[in-house]
């Protein structure tokens, strides 16, 4: 199944089509049944409750700790599995003789609150693309296009996917040098996903803001106190992203239009762009997006081992790639979407092939191509089911630079406090330039 890249006027599906979300499709829009080979099981509800004894705030115990790898993919046998590998994975296996992938039984663990499922049913009928695909109307709370027909709809599903309403987290970002040495950048961020605010009744109530995000650098000391603030919009033509930054050196809050697109991310040592964060974020407007249908791929999934608080950053980081013994891969169906740079637009990636998990709309992986059309960077996300919320998205994320031979991994919380998914103390007044000044003075 493949759909063209031309963006047509988008409207919701029929009531009869939406009813599939209670039939052959799951409430998220994925295929309820397993595959014909039996290597992908049916979805039976996922994991929506924590295990007995779980205490809110602790790192998440692995519900599949007893699973053993089915097989290992190595440079010597990669060709046998090429059909289910991304171009980026094949490139990594070809570049590093120490790179391998341990493949485990597939566990379709993703689950979400019933309120999200109800919103998905409504959105399926009422959501539409506007502004030539650069905006969404009629959607609230849930997946805007659970039964997508266009590639850009899948991109919006990722950007607006459910991750809770208000949350705070602290994470480490590593960019090891050749040999594996690194200095962690520790970051604290706070988010209000205004799109999922249950008090909103229509898309107009959002005032064109889908989320408000504030990030503060905690360590090392030379970077501590740097703050960025971002307001993302749901209609990029009506109003683009607004961003501000604060530097302790100047003690000033300034507009920061460079926190977007292909401008370098500040703590990745030039290894990733601003829109690589969360595998993709921001406006889709610089690309045409072609939906290339469903594929079965080995993606990093149920990544509890990599995220465990018993694992140190020194155990994760190594030369050229992370410790692959900590990464669990499973065979999952993904939506494959290709973005091609529009004529007259600028971006260092002229082509992006993205893979979106069918059960969560989380982007699992991506292949990024340079101006010559050569594969340049490879992205990988490590999905976890946060069963106490419940929500399903990447616990950490990576960019491999095949030309430089280095990588960056972000979102690590092994040695940090666990995410607070219920940060009801956050208020929108904090997410303003004056709120940034107040935070900087504390």
TORNUZA-946428 format. One record per residue (C-alpha): residue in one letter; x, y, z. Coordinates in pm, whole numbers, m for minus. Layout:
BEGIN
rest: A&xx: X&yy: Y&zz: Z
...
END
This chain:
BEGIN
rest: X&xx: 0&yy: 0&zz: 0
rest: X&xx: 141&yy: 337&zz: m102
rest: X&xx: m5&yy: 683&zz: m121
rest: X&xx: 124&yy: 981&zz: m314
rest: X&xx: 297&yy: 1281&zz: m160
rest: X&xx: 47&yy: 1537&zz: m288
rest: X&xx: m147&yy: 1684&zz: 3
rest: X&xx: m518&yy: 1677&zz: m70
rest: X&xx: m791&yy: 1849&zz: 122
rest: X&xx: m822&yy: 1626&zz: 426
rest: X&xx: m1145&yy: 1548&zz: 605
rest: X&xx: m1239&yy: 1292&zz: 862
rest: X&xx: m1337&yy: 940&zz: 769
rest: X&xx: m1696&yy: 818&zz: 770
rest: X&xx: m1866&yy: 691&zz: 1084
rest: X&xx: m1858&yy: 343&zz: 933
rest: X&xx: m1483&yy: 365&zz: 875
rest: X&xx: m1425&yy: 503&zz: 1226
rest: X&xx: m1612&yy: 202&zz: 1368
rest: X&xx: m1313&yy: m7&zz: 1262
rest: X&xx: m1136&yy: 132&zz: 1573
rest: X&xx: m1356&yy: m108&zz: 1770
rest: X&xx: m1318&yy: m387&zz: 1516
rest: X&xx: m1027&yy: m495&zz: 1299
rest: X&xx: m825&yy: m194&zz: 1417
rest: X&xx: m720&yy: m116&zz: 1772
rest: X&xx: m841&yy: 209&zz: 1933
rest: X&xx: m509&yy: 365&zz: 1822
rest: X&xx: m563&yy: 265&zz: 1460
rest: X&xx: m315&yy: m24&zz: 1438
rest: X&xx: m401&yy: m368&zz: 1305
rest: X&xx: m553&yy: m570&zz: 1585
rest: X&xx: m455&yy: m906&zz: 1435
rest: X&xx: m108&yy: m1051&zz: 1427
rest: X&xx: 77&yy: m1117&zz: 1104
rest: X&xx: 37&yy: m1426&zz: 887
rest: X&xx: 374&yy: m1567&zz: 992
rest: X&xx: 284&yy: m1551&zz: 1360
rest: X&xx: 594&yy: m1343&zz: 1437
rest: X&xx: 383&yy: m1041&zz: 1535
rest: X&xx: 104&yy: m1131&zz: 1779
rest: X&xx: m243&yy: m982&zz: 1801
rest: X&xx: m290&yy: m675&zz: 2021
rest: X&xx: m485&yy: m779&zz: 2330
rest: X&xx: m496&yy: m452&zz: 2523
rest: X&xx: m133&yy: m390&zz: 2614
rest: X&xx: m20&yy: m322&zz: 2971
rest: X&xx: m231&yy: m55&zz: 3138
rest: X&xx: m157&yy: m128&zz: 3505
rest: X&xx: 173&yy: m131&zz: 3695
rest: X&xx: 292&yy: m455&zz: 3855
rest: X&xx: 216&yy: m533&zz: 4217
rest: X&xx: 441&yy: m338&zz: 4451
rest: X&xx: 517&yy: m63&zz: 4201
rest: X&xx: 566&yy: 274&zz: 4369
rest: X&xx: 500&yy: 592&zz: 4172
rest: X&xx: 831&yy: 759&zz: 4094
rest: X&xx: 1044&yy: 447&zz: 4077
rest: X&xx: 1205&yy: 329&zz: 3755
rest: X&xx: 986&yy: 85&zz: 3570
rest: X&xx: 1047&yy: m287&zz: 3633
rest: X&xx: 1082&yy: m490&zz: 3313
rest: X&xx: 766&yy: m698&zz: 3261
rest: X&xx: 957&yy: m914&zz: 3011
rest: X&xx: 1279&yy: m966&zz: 3203
rest: X&xx: 1260&yy: m1344&zz: 3155
rest: X&xx: 1253&yy: m1322&zz: 2775
rest: X&xx: 1556&yy: m1456&zz: 2588
rest: X&xx: 1677&yy: m1340&zz: 2245
rest: X&xx: 1540&yy: m1538&zz: 1953
rest: X&xx: 1851&yy: m1465&zz: 1747
rest: X&xx: 2124&yy: m1208&zz: 1694
rest: X&xx: 2178&yy: m1005&zz: 1378
rest: X&xx: 2546&yy: m937&zz: 1308
rest: X&xx: 2747&yy: m796&zz: 1017
rest: X&xx: 2806&yy: m1152&zz: 894
rest: X&xx: 2439&yy: m1254&zz: 873
rest: X&xx: 2265&yy: m919&zz: 816
rest: X&xx: 2177&yy: m1002&zz: 456
rest: X&xx: 1947&yy: m1281&zz: 579
rest: X&xx: 1732&yy: m1024&zz: 761
rest: X&xx: 1762&yy: m731&zz: 519
rest: X&xx: 1390&yy: m722&zz: 437
rest: X&xx: 1309&yy: m636&zz: 798
rest: X&xx: 1597&yy: m392&zz: 855
rest: X&xx: 1599&yy: m22&zz: 779
rest: X&xx: 1861&yy: 127&zz: 550
rest: X&xx: 2016&yy: 286&zz: 856
rest: X&xx: 2042&yy: m42&zz: 1045
rest: X&xx: 2205&yy: m209&zz: 746
rest: X&xx: 2451&yy: 80&zz: 724
rest: X&xx: 2544&yy: 48&zz: 1092
rest: X&xx: 2592&yy: m327&zz: 1055
rest: X&xx: 2813&yy: m260&zz: 755
rest: X&xx: 3014&yy: 15&zz: 922
rest: X&xx: 3099&yy: m143&zz: 1258
rest: X&xx: 3203&yy: m504&zz: 1302
rest: X&xx: 3113&yy: m479&zz: 1673
rest: X&xx: 2752&yy: m375&zz: 1602
rest: X&xx: 2480&yy: m635&zz: 1656
rest: X&xx: 2106&yy: m653&zz: 1723
rest: X&xx: 1948&yy: m895&zz: 1970
rest: X&xx: 1595&yy: m978&zz: 1853
rest: X&xx: 1339&yy: m1080&zz: 2115
rest: X&xx: 978&yy: m1202&zz: 2101
rest: X&xx: 740&yy: m925&zz: 1999
rest: X&xx: 534&yy: m788&zz: 2288
rest: X&xx: 261&yy: m543&zz: 2191
rest: X&xx: 264&yy: m371&zz: 2529
rest: X&xx: 135&yy: m26&zz: 2430
rest: X&xx: m184&yy: 95&zz: 2597
rest: X&xx: m341&yy: 434&zz: 2663
rest: X&xx: m622&yy: 577&zz: 2878
rest: X&xx: m981&yy: 517&zz: 2771
rest: X&xx: m1017&yy: 895&zz: 2730
rest: X&xx: m757&yy: 883&zz: 2453
rest: X&xx: m936&yy: 598&zz: 2279
rest: X&xx: m1265&yy: 792&zz: 2295
rest: X&xx: m1093&yy: 1101&zz: 2154
rest: X&xx: m945&yy: 894&zz: 1872
rest: X&xx: m1292&yy: 778&zz: 1768
rest: X&xx: m1412&yy: 1138&zz: 1761
rest: X&xx: m1100&yy: 1269&zz: 1585
rest: X&xx: m1123&yy: 1003&zz: 1315
rest: X&xx: m1447&yy: 1165&zz: 1197
rest: X&xx: m1386&yy: 1532&zz: 1280
rest: X&xx: m1013&yy: 1600&zz: 1221
rest: X&xx: m885&yy: 1764&zz: 905
rest: X&xx: m563&yy: 1901&zz: 760
rest: X&xx: m551&yy: 2275&zz: 696
rest: X&xx: m292&yy: 2518&zz: 559
rest: X&xx: m166&yy: 2276&zz: 293
rest: X&xx: m94&yy: 2012&zz: 556
rest: X&xx: 85&yy: 2247&zz: 793
rest: X&xx: m199&yy: 2259&zz: 1043
rest: X&xx: m470&yy: 2046&zz: 1200
rest: X&xx: m829&yy: 2139&zz: 1281
rest: X&xx: m1107&yy: 1956&zz: 1458
rest: X&xx: m874&yy: 1739&zz: 1668
rest: X&xx: m831&yy: 1735&zz: 2044
rest: X&xx: m663&yy: 1516&zz: 2307
rest: X&xx: m610&yy: 1200&zz: 2103
rest: X&xx: m449&yy: 1092&zz: 1777
rest: X&xx: m571&yy: 1336&zz: 1511
rest: X&xx: m573&yy: 1082&zz: 1226
rest: X&xx: m600&yy: 727&zz: 1364
rest: X&xx: m692&yy: 604&zz: 1015
rest: X&xx: m449&yy: 807&zz: 802
rest: X&xx: m446&yy: 835&zz: 425
rest: X&xx: m159&yy: 1082&zz: 379
rest: X&xx: 200&yy: 1086&zz: 498
rest: X&xx: 175&yy: 1425&zz: 665
rest: X&xx: m115&yy: 1294&zz: 875
rest: X&xx: 120&yy: 1033&zz: 1020
rest: X&xx: 375&yy: 1305&zz: 1100
rest: X&xx: 105&yy: 1500&zz: 1286
rest: X&xx: 4&yy: 1182&zz: 1471
rest: X&xx: 361&yy: 1163&zz: 1602
rest: X&xx: 382&yy: 1532&zz: 1692
rest: X&xx: 50&yy: 1528&zz: 1879
rest: X&xx: 69&yy: 1180&zz: 2030
rest: X&xx: m29&yy: 1132&zz: 2393
rest: X&xx: 246&yy: 1156&zz: 2656
rest: X&xx: 40&yy: 1278&zz: 2948
rest: X&xx: m84&yy: 1630&zz: 3023
rest: X&xx: 176&yy: 1788&zz: 3252
rest: X&xx: 515&yy: 1630&zz: 3316
rest: X&xx: 862&yy: 1703&zz: 3443
rest: X&xx: 1173&yy: 1498&zz: 3384
rest: X&xx: 1548&yy: 1510&zz: 3415
rest: X&xx: 1770&yy: 1333&zz: 3164
rest: X&xx: 2128&yy: 1300&zz: 3050
rest: X&xx: 2260&yy: 1353&zz: 2698
rest: X&xx: 2586&yy: 1188&zz: 2592
rest: X&xx: 2799&yy: 1251&zz: 2284
rest: X&xx: 3099&yy: 1019&zz: 2330
rest: X&xx: 3427&yy: 1098&zz: 2159
rest: X&xx: 3626&yy: 835&zz: 1969
rest: X&xx: 3707&yy: 576&zz: 2232
rest: X&xx: 3382&yy: 630&zz: 2423
rest: X&xx: 3476&yy: 913&zz: 2663
rest: X&xx: 3195&yy: 1158&zz: 2743
rest: X&xx: 3081&yy: 1440&zz: 2969
rest: X&xx: 2708&yy: 1412&zz: 3040
rest: X&xx: 2488&yy: 1714&zz: 2982
rest: X&xx: 2210&yy: 1695&zz: 3241
rest: X&xx: 1886&yy: 1865&zz: 3148
rest: X&xx: 1560&yy: 1925&zz: 3334
rest: X&xx: 1251&yy: 1986&zz: 3127
rest: X&xx: 889&yy: 2068&zz: 3198
rest: X&xx: 602&yy: 2031&zz: 2954
rest: X&xx: 236&yy: 2122&zz: 2940
rest: X&xx: 73&yy: 1941&zz: 2650
rest: X&xx: m207&yy: 2192&zz: 2604
rest: X&xx: m346&yy: 1980&zz: 2320
rest: X&xx: m459&yy: 1715&zz: 2571
rest: X&xx: m601&yy: 1958&zz: 2830
rest: X&xx: m939&yy: 1801&zz: 2914
rest: X&xx: m1097&yy: 2144&zz: 2970
rest: X&xx: m1068&yy: 2233&zz: 2601
rest: X&xx: m1388&yy: 2181&zz: 2406
rest: X&xx: m1275&yy: 2272&zz: 2054
rest: X&xx: m948&yy: 2317&zz: 1867
rest: X&xx: m1007&yy: 2693&zz: 1886
rest: X&xx: m971&yy: 2673&zz: 2266
rest: X&xx: m602&yy: 2591&zz: 2216
rest: X&xx: m531&yy: 2943&zz: 2086
rest: X&xx: m311&yy: 2765&zz: 1832
rest: X&xx: m74&yy: 2626&zz: 2099
rest: X&xx: m24&yy: 2248&zz: 2112
rest: X&xx: 243&yy: 2241&zz: 2383
rest: X&xx: 454&yy: 2462&zz: 2607
rest: X&xx: 803&yy: 2337&zz: 2684
rest: X&xx: 1077&yy: 2468&zz: 2912
rest: X&xx: 1425&yy: 2317&zz: 2935
rest: X&xx: 1698&yy: 2405&zz: 3186
rest: X&xx: 2056&yy: 2279&zz: 3177
rest: X&xx: 2156&yy: 2144&zz: 3519
rest: X&xx: 2514&yy: 2031&zz: 3452
rest: X&xx: 2802&yy: 2068&zz: 3380
rest: X&xx: 2863&yy: 2389&zz: 3573
rest: X&xx: 2978&yy: 2583&zz: 3266
rest: X&xx: 2635&yy: 2530&zz: 3105
rest: X&xx: 2415&yy: 2530&zz: 3415
rest: X&xx: 2128&yy: 2776&zz: 3411
rest: X&xx: 2078&yy: 2794&zz: 3034
rest: X&xx: 1704&yy: 2791&zz: 2961
rest: X&xx: 1494&yy: 2758&zz: 2649
rest: X&xx: 1118&yy: 2805&zz: 2620
rest: X&xx: 914&yy: 2680&zz: 2325
rest: X&xx: 548&yy: 2724&zz: 2230
rest: X&xx: 458&yy: 2488&zz: 1947
rest: X&xx: 156&yy: 2556&zz: 1731
rest: X&xx: m109&yy: 2336&zz: 1577
rest: X&xx: m138&yy: 2556&zz: 1266
rest: X&xx: 208&yy: 2654&zz: 1148
rest: X&xx: 78&yy: 2900&zz: 889
rest: X&xx: m153&yy: 3080&zz: 1130
rest: X&xx: 145&yy: 3116&zz: 1362
rest: X&xx: 488&yy: 2945&zz: 1362
rest: X&xx: 673&yy: 2815&zz: 1666
rest: X&xx: 769&yy: 3076&zz: 1926
rest: X&xx: 1092&yy: 3020&zz: 2118
rest: X&xx: 1301&yy: 3212&zz: 2369
rest: X&xx: 1637&yy: 3149&zz: 2536
rest: X&xx: 1808&yy: 3267&zz: 2852
rest: X&xx: 2184&yy: 3276&zz: 2905
rest: X&xx: 2332&yy: 3323&zz: 3254
rest: X&xx: 2615&yy: 3516&zz: 3089
rest: X&xx: 2389&yy: 3792&zz: 2957
rest: X&xx: 2103&yy: 3747&zz: 3206
rest: X&xx: 1864&yy: 3827&zz: 2925
rest: X&xx: 1569&yy: 3645&zz: 2773
rest: X&xx: 1580&yy: 3671&zz: 2396
rest: X&xx: 1377&yy: 3545&zz: 2105
rest: X&xx: 1533&yy: 3226&zz: 1967
rest: X&xx: 1408&yy: 3157&zz: 1614
rest: X&xx: 1701&yy: 2919&zz: 1560
rest: X&xx: 1542&yy: 2654&zz: 1784
rest: X&xx: 1385&yy: 2492&zz: 1479
rest: X&xx: 1453&yy: 2300&zz: 1160
rest: X&xx: 1820&yy: 2223&zz: 1083
rest: X&xx: 1985&yy: 2455&zz: 1330
rest: X&xx: 2220&yy: 2253&zz: 1554
rest: X&xx: 2087&yy: 2133&zz: 1886
rest: X&xx: 2286&yy: 2307&zz: 2156
rest: X&xx: 2409&yy: 2003&zz: 2351
rest: X&xx: 2463&yy: 1743&zz: 2076
rest: X&xx: 2812&yy: 1860&zz: 1969
rest: X&xx: 2673&yy: 1927&zz: 1623
rest: X&xx: 2554&yy: 1570&zz: 1574
rest: X&xx: 2185&yy: 1650&zz: 1547
rest: X&xx: 1951&yy: 1926&zz: 1443
rest: X&xx: 1683&yy: 2102&zz: 1643
rest: X&xx: 1413&yy: 1904&zz: 1464
rest: X&xx: 1587&yy: 1572&zz: 1543
rest: X&xx: 1479&yy: 1606&zz: 1908
rest: X&xx: 1201&yy: 1354&zz: 1981
rest: X&xx: 1313&yy: 1202&zz: 1646
rest: X&xx: 1106&yy: 1476&zz: 1481
rest: X&xx: 942&yy: 1790&zz: 1611
rest: X&xx: 808&yy: 2115&zz: 1474
rest: X&xx: 662&yy: 2216&zz: 1142
rest: X&xx: 642&yy: 1963&zz: 857
rest: X&xx: 628&yy: 2245&zz: 602
rest: X&xx: 971&yy: 2209&zz: 437
rest: X&xx: 899&yy: 1861&zz: 302
rest: X&xx: 649&yy: 1671&zz: 97
rest: X&xx: 551&yy: 1355&zz: 281
rest: X&xx: 476&yy: 1033&zz: 96
rest: X&xx: 305&yy: 754&zz: 281
rest: X&xx: 472&yy: 433&zz: 168
rest: X&xx: 249&yy: 199&zz: 363
rest: X&xx: 313&yy: m54&zz: 636
rest: X&xx: 638&yy: m244&zz: 680
rest: X&xx: 756&yy: m506&zz: 929
rest: X&xx: 1083&yy: m388&zz: 1084
rest: X&xx: 1305&yy: m474&zz: 1377
rest: X&xx: 1281&yy: m171&zz: 1606
rest: X&xx: 1400&yy: m100&zz: 1959
rest: X&xx: 1103&yy: m182&zz: 2182
rest: X&xx: 1021&yy: m250&zz: 2547
rest: X&xx: 1358&yy: m94&zz: 2626
rest: X&xx: 1343&yy: m147&zz: 3002
rest: X&xx: 1690&yy: m302&zz: 3022
rest: X&xx: 1854&yy: 0&zz: 2857
rest: X&xx: 1659&yy: 232&zz: 3089
rest: X&xx: 1716&yy: 47&zz: 3417
rest: X&xx: 1849&yy: 239&zz: 3716
rest: X&xx: 2095&yy: m47&zz: 3773
rest: X&xx: 2274&yy: 49&zz: 3449
rest: X&xx: 2526&yy: 333&zz: 3448
rest: X&xx: 2601&yy: 571&zz: 3164
rest: X&xx: 2952&yy: 424&zz: 3150
rest: X&xx: 2795&yy: 86&zz: 3077
rest: X&xx: 2582&yy: 234&zz: 2799
rest: X&xx: 2842&yy: 442&zz: 2616
rest: X&xx: 3111&yy: 284&zz: 2404
rest: X&xx: 3316&yy: 364&zz: 2098
rest: X&xx: 3118&yy: 424&zz: 1774
rest: X&xx: 2789&yy: 288&zz: 1911
rest: X&xx: 2620&yy: 218&zz: 2243
rest: X&xx: 2641&yy: m116&zz: 2422
rest: X&xx: 2408&yy: m316&zz: 2200
rest: X&xx: 2373&yy: m591&zz: 2460
rest: X&xx: 2140&yy: m351&zz: 2643
rest: X&xx: 1909&yy: m292&zz: 2346
rest: X&xx: 1605&yy: m510&zz: 2282
rest: X&xx: 1475&yy: m531&zz: 1924
rest: X&xx: 1137&yy: m671&zz: 1825
rest: X&xx: 955&yy: m716&zz: 1495
rest: X&xx: 676&yy: m459&zz: 1467
rest: X&xx: 460&yy: m310&zz: 1196
rest: X&xx: 554&yy: 49&zz: 1125
rest: X&xx: 421&yy: 315&zz: 894
rest: X&xx: 695&yy: 414&zz: 650
rest: X&xx: 681&yy: 780&zz: 543
rest: X&xx: 932&yy: 954&zz: 317
rest: X&xx: 993&yy: 1327&zz: 336
rest: X&xx: 1152&yy: 1502&zz: 39
rest: X&xx: 1272&yy: 1860&zz: 61
rest: X&xx: 1040&yy: 2097&zz: m121
rest: X&xx: 1176&yy: 2300&zz: m408
rest: X&xx: 1296&yy: 2636&zz: m281
rest: X&xx: 1323&yy: 2518&zz: 81
rest: X&xx: 1645&yy: 2468&zz: 276
rest: X&xx: 1747&yy: 2189&zz: 512
rest: X&xx: 2065&yy: 1984&zz: 556
rest: X&xx: 1854&yy: 1668&zz: 519
rest: X&xx: 1718&yy: 1654&zz: 165
rest: X&xx: 1538&yy: 1325&zz: 228
rest: X&xx: 1408&yy: 1161&zz: 544
rest: X&xx: 1262&yy: 811&zz: 566
rest: X&xx: 1071&yy: 772&zz: 890
rest: X&xx: 928&yy: 466&zz: 1062
rest: X&xx: 632&yy: 514&zz: 1299
rest: X&xx: 521&yy: 243&zz: 1542
rest: X&xx: 165&yy: 142&zz: 1454
rest: X&xx: 58&yy: 92&zz: 1817
rest: X&xx: 166&yy: 433&zz: 1952
rest: X&xx: 241&yy: 663&zz: 1655
rest: X&xx: 583&yy: 714&zz: 1813
rest: X&xx: 859&yy: 750&zz: 1558
rest: X&xx: 1083&yy: 446&zz: 1605
rest: X&xx: 1362&yy: 513&zz: 1356
rest: X&xx: 1466&yy: 730&zz: 1063
rest: X&xx: 1718&yy: 740&zz: 780
rest: X&xx: 1849&yy: 1090&zz: 702
rest: X&xx: 2010&yy: 1176&zz: 366
rest: X&xx: 2244&yy: 1461&zz: 272
rest: X&xx: 2247&yy: 1696&zz: m28
rest: X&xx: 2424&yy: 1431&zz: m239
rest: X&xx: 2149&yy: 1182&zz: m168
rest: X&xx: 2380&yy: 973&zz: 53
rest: X&xx: 2270&yy: 822&zz: 383
rest: X&xx: 2425&yy: 1046&zz: 648
rest: X&xx: 2260&yy: 998&zz: 985
rest: X&xx: 2054&yy: 725&zz: 1146
rest: X&xx: 1800&yy: 782&zz: 1423
rest: X&xx: 1678&yy: 524&zz: 1673
rest: X&xx: 1420&yy: 556&zz: 1948
rest: X&xx: 1381&yy: 317&zz: 2241
rest: X&xx: 1011&yy: 269&zz: 2314
rest: X&xx: 878&yy: 187&zz: 2659
rest: X&xx: 527&yy: 132&zz: 2786
rest: X&xx: 489&yy: 357&zz: 3090
rest: X&xx: 216&yy: 137&zz: 3232
rest: X&xx: 143&yy: 362&zz: 3531
rest: X&xx: 18&yy: 647&zz: 3306
rest: X&xx: m51&yy: 459&zz: 3073
rest: X&xx: 144&yy: 595&zz: 2775
rest: X&xx: 386&yy: 451&zz: 2522
rest: X&xx: 678&yy: 648&zz: 2374
rest: X&xx: 1056&yy: 666&zz: 2349
rest: X&xx: 1249&yy: 653&zz: 2676
rest: X&xx: 1569&yy: 756&zz: 2498
rest: X&xx: 1675&yy: 844&zz: 2146
rest: X&xx: 1986&yy: 842&zz: 1930
rest: X&xx: 2146&yy: 992&zz: 1624
rest: X&xx: 2434&yy: 807&zz: 1458
rest: X&xx: 2651&yy: 1013&zz: 1220
rest: X&xx: 2793&yy: 770&zz: 965
rest: X&xx: 3035&yy: 1023&zz: 817
rest: X&xx: 3187&yy: 1148&zz: 1142
rest: X&xx: 3167&yy: 807&zz: 1309
rest: X&xx: 3015&yy: 938&zz: 1632
rest: X&xx: 2673&yy: 936&zz: 1795
rest: X&xx: 2463&yy: 1114&zz: 2053
rest: X&xx: 2211&yy: 953&zz: 2287
rest: X&xx: 1960&yy: 1161&zz: 2481
rest: X&xx: 1677&yy: 1104&zz: 2724
rest: X&xx: 1876&yy: 877&zz: 2956
rest: X&xx: 1725&yy: 867&zz: 3305
rest: X&xx: 1912&yy: 571&zz: 3454
rest: X&xx: 2092&yy: 790&zz: 3707
rest: X&xx: 1820&yy: 1057&zz: 3726
rest: X&xx: 1485&yy: 1082&zz: 3905
rest: X&xx: 1200&yy: 916&zz: 3718
rest: X&xx: 962&yy: 1122&zz: 3504
rest: X&xx: 678&yy: 1284&zz: 3697
rest: X&xx: 382&yy: 1230&zz: 3467
rest: X&xx: 142&yy: 1398&zz: 3707
rest: X&xx: 304&yy: 1739&zz: 3756
rest: X&xx: m21&yy: 1919&zz: 3829
rest: X&xx: 173&yy: 2199&zz: 3998
rest: X&xx: 283&yy: 2332&zz: 3659
rest: X&xx: 91&yy: 2639&zz: 3547
rest: X&xx: 96&yy: 2819&zz: 3216
rest: X&xx: 219&yy: 3146&zz: 3368
rest: X&xx: 555&yy: 2978&zz: 3420
rest: X&xx: 584&yy: 2913&zz: 3048
rest: X&xx: 630&yy: 3276&zz: 2947
rest: X&xx: 937&yy: 3500&zz: 2903
rest: X&xx: 866&yy: 3650&zz: 3246
rest: X&xx: 837&yy: 3297&zz: 3384
rest: X&xx: 1181&yy: 3220&zz: 3240
rest: X&xx: 1324&yy: 3527&zz: 3416
rest: X&xx: 1166&yy: 3414&zz: 3742
rest: X&xx: 1306&yy: 3061&zz: 3700
rest: X&xx: 1652&yy: 3202&zz: 3627
rest: X&xx: 1650&yy: 3407&zz: 3947
rest: X&xx: 1571&yy: 3109&zz: 4169
END
